[in-house]
Amino acid sequence: QNEIARILKELPLQGRNLIQFAVCTGLRTSELIALEWGDIDWEAGLVRVRRALVKGSIKRPKTKAGERSVMLFEPALDALKSQRQFTFLADGRIFHNPRTNEPWEGDGPIRKTLWQPALKRAGVVYRIPYQTRHTYASTLLSKGENPMWVAQQMGHTDWGMIRKRYGRWIPDVDTSVGSKIKQFWSQDSHKEVVND
C-alpha cells in the first residue's frame, strides 16, 4: 500500500483517478478504459462491468463471469467523484488520457505515458499496470474476505484461479472458525437431540 500511495502521488489527477479506481476494483485495464458513466450505480454502490476495449474495439468480456457487478469501496467512489469534473458532462467513457482529454485507446498509452513515468518518479520497481488487479485481490484476501466472493468480484468462473494465484494471501487461521455452529449447537432446543 505504501508503493501505491507513492505512485498515486506522482500522477496527474485524471491518472490518479484511473489508478486509484483500478486498485480498488480489480478491473482489467481493458474493462477500465471501456467504462461509461451509465455503468455506475451510485445508489447501490456498484460498477457494472459489461464491456472491454480490446485492440481498439469495444467487446463483451471474454467470459460470462466477466459480466459482473463490482462493489465500490470508498476510495473507488472518491476517484469517480474526482473524475466527474473531467468527463461526466460528456456522458461517455469515464477515464480519459490527461494529455489528450480523449478516452484511452488501449493499455499501451497508459503504460508508456502515465504508468512508467510515475513509477520512475516514485522510485518503485517496474511492474505492469495489470498489477493493480493483483493488488486488489491480495488486499481483499489478506483482510479475510471470502475467496469465492473475491473470485466473483474479479470475474472468474470459480475460485480455482484465486486459490492458485493468491493462496498465500488467504489467512491460515480464522479465529471465528466454528463459532456459528458452536452457538447453534449450544442452544437449548438442540441439547435434547444430542442427549437422546
Stockholm file with secondary structure:
# STOCKHOLM 1.0

chainA/1-196         QNEIARILKELPLQGRNLIQFAVCTGLRTSELIALEWGDIDWEAGLVRVRRALVKGSIKRPKTKAGERSVMLFEPALDALKSQRQFTFLADGRIFHNPRTNEPWEGDGPIRKTLWQPALKRAGVVYRIPYQTRHTYASTLLSKGENPMWVAQQMGHTDWGMIRKRYGRWIPDVDTSVGSKIKQFWSQDSHKEVVND
#=GR chainA/1-196 SS CHHHHHHHHTSCHHHHHHHHHHHHHCCCHHHHTTCBGGGEETTTTEEEECCEEETTEEECCSSGGGSEEEECCHHHHHHHHHHHHHHGGGTSBSCEETTTTEECCCHHHIIIIIIHHHHHHHTCCCCCTTHHHHHHHHHHHHTTCCHHHHHHHHTCSSSHHHHHHHGGGSCSCCTTTTHHHHHHHHSHHHHHHHHC
#=GC SS_cons         CHHHHHHHHTSCHHHHHHHHHHHHHCCCHHHHTTCBGGGEETTTTEEEECCEEETTEEECCSSGGGSEEEECCHHHHHHHHHHHHHHGGGTSBSCEETTTTEECCCHHHIIIIIIHHHHHHHTCCCCCTTHHHHHHHHHHHHTTCCHHHHHHHHTCSSSHHHHHHHGGGSCSCCTTTTHHHHHHHHSHHHHHHHHC
//
